[in-house]
Structures are given as structure tokens and as C-alpha cells.
Amino acid sequence: MDFGNPQELHHVLATVWFLIIGLFMVFYVVLDGFDLGVGVLSLFVGERRRKVMMASLGSIWDANETWLVVIGGTLFGAFPLAYGTVLHGLYIPIILMLLGFMLRGVSFEFHELSGRKAFWGAMFGLGSLLATIAQGFALGGLLNGVKVVNGVYVGSVWEWLSPFSVIVVLGVVAGYAMLGSTYLIIKTKDDIQAGCYQRGQLLAWIMLAVGAVVTVWTPLQFPQIFARWLTTPNIYFFAVLPALALLSFVMLLRALKRQAEVAPFVWTMLIFLFSFAGLAATWYPYIVPGSLTIDQAASDSGTLVFMLIGIGMLIPVMITYNVYQYIVFRGKIDPDAEHAY
């Protein structure tokens, strides 16, 4: 590879940033995914269990959402055309997501001090559900195809709403709830933990069903993807990631049946990791599926190099802080203790 060639250098830098933002997406989905999943699950329990669920998030929920800010900032700097295009096509779900975060944050703080704990607990759950549904519609709308002509979005304001995106929403809700269940298995005990083991098996099967539908629907909707998947030697590469995801699903069910504590969360995390890797590999070099490639959407090489220097200093600090807070606040939540958050 000739790095003296400006076009090749730009392509390499754009690919590096494509991988970095993908890694940030995995961090966000896993960390804030279980966070939102716990909120969704809190809608279906009584006040005693909801209090314990919220207490398990008290020290970490706001830090988890930091990764979403990082994604937005790096996407704006590294791929400004994609950032503007995606926002144009997904204004409604993104606004709904932000409203869900606001409702969630306010209700989380009010729940501790208010005498109307049941009301604010329900608002916390509804805010979590709204943010999760909005993210599902945003992902479904993106995968369904954002209509772009000459770098300008030409679709309608409701382009993100389709039968395909509804299926994706179901998968995102089930996936986040699955992450939330496996996180609560680690943090709780007795009846709360037992309920998470039972609920987790149902959620795992829903995740598998949605994954199967999306896997079949995508190549039928995009013939070029069908051709890419089934041509040799691509078929051997693309078969690996679904196989690893399926293996992780089998191991997840096994861990839930054996009532392991940490393993279910690890296997669920791996399912998300392999699924995202499959999506990225399927659409590369497109950053907006079917519309914009990474080369078309990326900033100039100088900007990408400058951002690499900055992100190289920032990310180790963020990862170290995240690891440290989970070490400090590790252990079980006592359901009978008084909690503050």
C-alpha cells in the first residue's frame, strides 16, 4: 500500500475511523444497553424490585451515556457528510431518544426524594423504553436505506418508519432487556435474580428470532448484499460471524440453565459484538448503507490525523475510568438496604 498516494492514505484513515466509531458503538450498546434494559424491565416489577434495579445503576448510568456523546462528536468530525445526512433522515427518532433520556434522568433523581416513588419509577421505565424504541427505529431506518442524491437527503421525514424498522425495534428492545437481565443476575440475588434467569431465556429466543428475520430480509431487500454474501470466497468469511453469534446464543442458554452469574452477560455481549461486526462487514465501505461510502463522507486527511491524536489521548482515560468505577461499585445490591443515587 502506497501511503505516499493521497487517495490511498485518505482511504486508510477513513477505514481506521470507521473501525474506531464501530468500537465506540459496541461500547455504547453494551454499557448503556444494559442500563436501558434495566429501565425497561423495571416497568414489569413492583416498587421493591424497581428500587433495587435503580440502585444497581445509581453510580454508573450517567457515565455509560458518555459513549453516545463520543460517537456523535467523532462522527461529526470524521464523517461530517454522514453525520448531516443521518440526522436529516432520522430527526424524529433522534429527538424522541433525547426526550427519553431527559425523562429518564429527571425521574431517576426525583425517585429518590419524592413521596410519589411509584410514579417516578414508572417514568424512569417509560423514559428508558422510549429511548430504546427510538434507537431501534434509528437503526432500522439506517439499515433500510437513507435516500441520498449528490450528498443531499431526499427522503421524507417518515422514511425511518417501515415494517423492517419495526422488526428491528423489537430486536433492540429484547436485546437491551436481555443485557439488563444478565446484568441484574450479577448484581442481585434471591427472587430478583431468579426472575432474571427465567426472563432471560424468553428474551434470548426473541433475539434469535429477530436476528433470523433481519438476516433473511436484508439480502432480499438489497440484491447487492445477496450477491456479496453468496459469492466465493466471501461466503466463507460471512458465514463465520453468524456461526459465532449462534454459538454464543447456545452458550447463553446453557449458562442461564446452569444459573451461572457472569457468563450470561459475557455471552450476550458477544452476540452483540458478532452482530455488529457482521453489519459492518456487510456494508463496508458504506457508512450510510447504499448511499455514502467512507471515502465520500470522510473529512480531509489532515483532520482525520489530528483527531486520531486527540482521541488517542482521550480514550485510554475514558476506558480506565469506566473500568475503575465498575471495580469500585462491584458486588451485590442489598434489597433491604436504603439506597441513594
Residue pairs with C-beta under 8 A, 6 or more apart in sequence:
1 8
1 12
2 8
3 9
3 12
6 301
9 301
10 295
10 298
10 300
10 301
10 304
11 294
11 295
13 298
13 301
13 304
13 305
13 308
14 78
14 79
14 294
14 295
14 297
14 298
14 304
15 285
15 294
16 304
16 308
17 74
17 78
17 79
17 294
17 298
17 304
17 307
17 308
18 280
18 284
18 285
18 287
18 294
20 74
20 78
20 311
21 71
21 74
21 75
21 78
21 79
22 276
22 277
22 280
24 67
24 70
24 71
24 74
25 71
25 276
26 272
26 273
26 276
27 67
28 64
28 67
28 68
28 70
28 71
29 272
29 276
30 179
30 269
30 272
30 273
31 64
31 67
31 322
32 64
32 65
32 67
32 68
33 175
33 176
33 179
33 180
33 272
34 176
34 179
34 180
34 182
34 183
34 265
35 57
35 60
35 61
35 64
35 65
35 128
35 180
36 128
36 131
36 132
36 176
36 180
37 128
37 132
37 175
37 176
37 177
37 178
37 179
37 180
37 181
37 183
38 53
38 54
38 56
38 57
38 128
38 180
38 183
38 184
39 53
39 57
39 104
39 124
39 125
39 127
39 128
39 129
39 180
40 125
40 128
40 129
40 132
40 173
40 176
40 177
40 180
41 53
41 177
41 180
41 181
41 184
41 199
42 49
42 50
42 53
42 54
42 121
42 124
42 125
42 128
43 122
43 125
43 126
43 129
45 53
45 195
47 117
47 118
47 121
48 335
49 192
49 195
49 335
50 121
50 124
50 125
51 117
51 121
51 335
51 339
52 188
52 192
52 333
52 335
52 339
53 184
53 192
54 108
54 111
54 121
54 124
54 339
54 341
55 333
55 339
55 341
56 183
56 184
56 187
56 188
56 333
57 108
57 341
58 339
58 340
58 341
59 325
59 328
59 329
59 341
60 325
60 326
60 329
61 108
62 105
63 321
63 322
63 325
65 101
66 318
67 318
70 314
70 318
72 83
74 307
74 311
75 82
75 83
75 86
76 83
77 299
77 303
77 307
78 298
78 299
78 303
78 304
78 307
79 287
79 294
79 297
79 298
79 299
80 297
80 299
81 151
81 292
81 296
81 297
82 287
82 288
82 292
82 297
85 146
85 148
85 151
85 153
85 288
85 291
85 292
85 297
86 142
86 146
86 288
87 94
88 153
89 141
89 142
89 146
89 147
89 153
89 155
89 159
89 160
90 137
90 138
90 141
90 142
90 146
90 160
91 157
92 137
92 157
92 158
92 160
93 134
93 135
93 137
93 138
93 141
93 160
94 134
94 138
96 130
96 131
96 133
96 134
96 137
97 130
97 131
97 134
97 135
97 138
99 130
100 127
100 128
100 129
100 130
100 131
100 132
100 133
100 134
101 127
101 131
102 127
103 123
103 124
103 126
103 127
103 130
104 123
104 124
104 127
104 128
104 131
105 127
106 123
107 120
107 121
107 123
107 124
107 127
108 124
108 341
110 120
110 123
111 117
111 120
111 121
111 124
112 339
112 340
112 341
114 120
129 173
132 172
132 173
132 176
133 169
133 172
133 173
135 172
136 165
136 168
136 169
136 170
136 171
136 172
136 173
137 160
137 161
137 165
137 168
137 169
138 160
139 165
139 168
139 172
140 160
140 162
140 164
140 165
140 166
140 167
140 168
140 169
141 159
141 160
141 161
141 162
141 165
142 160
142 288
142 289
143 164
143 165
143 168
143 214
143 218
143 279
143 289
144 159
144 160
144 162
144 164
144 165
144 221
145 221
145 222
145 289
145 290
145 291
146 153
146 155
146 159
146 288
146 289
146 290
146 291
147 153
147 154
147 155
147 159
147 291
148 154
148 288
148 291
148 292
151 292
151 296
164 214
164 217
164 221
167 210
167 213
167 214
167 217
168 210
168 214
170 206
170 210
171 206
171 207
171 210
171 211
171 214
174 203
174 206
174 207
174 210
175 203
175 207
175 268
175 271
175 272
177 199
177 203
178 200
178 203
178 204
178 207
178 268
179 265
179 268
179 269
179 272
181 196
181 199
181 200
181 203
181 264
182 196
182 200
182 264
182 265
182 268
183 265
184 192
184 193
184 196
185 193
185 196
185 197
185 200
185 261
185 264
185 265
186 261
186 262
186 265
187 331
187 332
187 333
188 196
188 332
188 333
188 335
189 332
190 335
192 335
197 256
197 259
200 252
200 256
200 264
201 253
201 256
201 257
204 249
204 252
204 253
204 256
204 268
207 249
207 271
208 249
211 245
211 275
215 242
218 225
218 282
219 225
219 226
219 229
220 226
222 289
222 290
224 290
225 282
228 234
228 238
228 282
229 235
229 238
229 282
237 281
238 278
238 281
238 282
241 274
241 275
241 277
241 278
241 281
242 274
242 278
244 270
244 274
245 270
245 271
245 274
245 275
245 278
248 267
248 268
248 270
248 271
248 274
249 267
249 271
251 263
251 267
252 264
252 267
252 268
252 271
255 263
255 264
255 267
256 264
283 289
283 290
284 294
285 293
285 294
285 295
286 292
286 293
286 294
287 293
287 294
287 297
288 297
298 304
299 307
333 339
